[in-house]
Amino acid sequence: MKNLKLFSLAILAISFLASCSSVKVIADYDEKANFQTYKTYAFYKTGIDRAQISDLDKKRILKAIDAEMSSRGFVKSQQPDLLVNIFTKEREQVDVYNNNFGWGWGGFGWGGLGWGPGWGWGPGWGGGFGPDVSTRTEGSLYIDLIDNKNKGLVWQGRGVGTLNNTKNIEKKEQRIREFVANILKKYPPSNEIAAN
């Protein structure tokens, strides 16, 4: 029974850690739009130029969108059916863990403190003489799809997740690809409707 509890706690901890790096996605769309008619796309330069992120990150996002759209059978065109726009938002999240002297849950061992499910003395959320405070950057990436004929927004996807403030370019590009892939999984909305 004790082993089952330890196994359950380990699974819970892994699920919690995995959810911290996941991207939460919501999408909205114009129910009158005929998504079956959209076959080609181009980037909406005017809107993308206004996105308040570095030019290098814009290139990474656009490259990821290109790869996703191509994998879905879309073709880039000078006379596109859809215009693709992006914008971003970010905010600092402050987490306060008030767990003085290391008493409490020891199962999640942040910062390389290790595992050790159970109650008692030892490394846990706290371990100091006051509350532990950590900050992380939570970002939102919006992808808008605009009908090029009537210039109306027909679909918008938003991905929200923790941004990895990393100097490792490969990890940054991987995280951007993850954001884009998860957002565009919600397109077209007919797949969503059919699943319900």
N, C-alpha and C positions, 0 to 999 in steps of 0.2 A: 504494500500500500504506500509506504514511504517513497519507494522508487517511482511509483506512478505519479505521486505529487511532484517529485523533483522533475520528472519528465514533462509534466504538464506546465510547470513553471518555466522550464527551459523553452518550450514551444511558445508560450506566451511572451517571453522576453524576446525571442527571435522575431515573432510577429510584430511586436512593438517597435523594435529597431528597424525592421523592414518598412513599416508604415511611415517612419520618420523621413525616409528618403523617397517615398512615393510621390507621385504627382496627382493631386485631386483635380478632376476635370468636370466642368459643366459646359453645356452647349445650349444654344438657343437658335431658332431658325424661323424664317417666314414660311408659314404653312401653305401659302399660295404658290410658292416657288416650285418649279418643275426641275428637280435636281438631276433627272435623267438626261436633260438636254445639255448639261454642262460637260464639255469634253476638253476645253483648252483653258489656259490661264496665263497670266502675266502678273508681275509685281506692280503694286500701286506706288510708284516712286514718291509722289508728293506726300502720301501718308507715312511711308517708311522713313523718309528723310526727317520727319518730325519726331520719330521714336527717340526717347531720351536714354539711349545706351551707346556704348562705344561702336564705332564703325566696324571694328573687328568682330564684336559680338553680333552685330547686324548681319555681317557676311556669314557667320556661323549659323544663325537662325535661318537665313534665306537658303543656304546650302542644304540644311536639314529639311526645309519645306520642299525644295526641289526634289530631293530624294524620295520623300513620302508621296508627293503628287505623282511623280513618275512611276513609282511602284504601284500606284492605283490606276494607271492607264491614262493619266492626264498628259497633255502635250503642251509645252510652252509655245506661245504664239504671239505674233504682232497684232493679231485681231482676236483677242481672247474672249471667251464666254464669261470668265470670272477674273476679277482683279483681286489679288491677295494683298492684304494690309496687315501690319503687325503694330502692336504697341505694348509697352511693359509698365509695370508698377512694382515697386518694392517697398518693404517696410521692415524695420528692425523689430524682432520679437525678443522680449526680455523674459527669461524664465527664472523664478526664484524658488529655490528648494530650501525650506527651513527645516534642517535636520541636524541639529547640533550634536557634536561629539561622536558622530558616526553611528548613533543608534538608529535602528530601523531596518527597513528592507535592504538586504544586501545582494539582491539578485541581479541587479542591472549593471553594476560596476563600471560606470563611465570613466573615460580617460585611462583605460588600460588597467583599471584596478581589478579586473577579473570577475569571474562568476562566483557565486556562493549563495544560492537560494536559501532563504530562511531568515529568521529574526535573530537579532543579537548584535553583539559588538563586532565591528569590522567595517571594511570599506563599503560604503553604500552611496546614497545620493549626496550625503553631506560629508562628514569626516573632519569638519573644522570647528572653529569656535563661533560660528555665526552662520547666517544663511549663505548658501552658494548661489551665485548669480551668474547666469550665462546669457549671452546674446547670440542670436542667429538672424540671418537675413532671409525673410520669406519673400519670394517673388511671384509675380503673376505675368504670364505671357498670354496675350490675346492674339488670336488669329481671326481676321475678318475676311469673309468671302463676299464680294460685291458683284452683283449682276452688271456686266459692262454695258448692256443696252440701256437699262433704265437707271443705272448708277445707284441702285438701292441695295442695302445690306440684306443678304439672304441667309447668311449663316455666321455665327460667331462661336468660337470655342475659347475657353479660358482654362489655363492650367495654373494651379497654385501649388507651390512646393518650396522646400528649403533650397536655397541656392548654396552651392558649395563654393565658398570663397577660397578658391585654390589657385595656386600659381601653376599647377600642372595643366597644361593646355589640353592634353588628351582627355583628362577627366572632365574638364570644362566642356569640351566638345561632346563628350558622351552624355553629359547631363542635359545639354541643349537638345541633342537628338532624342533623348528620353522625353523631355517636355513636348517637343513637336509631335513625336509619334503618338504619345498618349492623347494629345488634343485631337489630332486628325483621325484617331480611331472612332470618334463620334460622328465623322462625316462619311457618307451622307446620312441624314437623319432617318431615312427610310429603313436602314438597318436597325436603328434604335426602336422604331415603331414596330417592325416585324418581330423583334425579340420580346416585346411586351405582350 
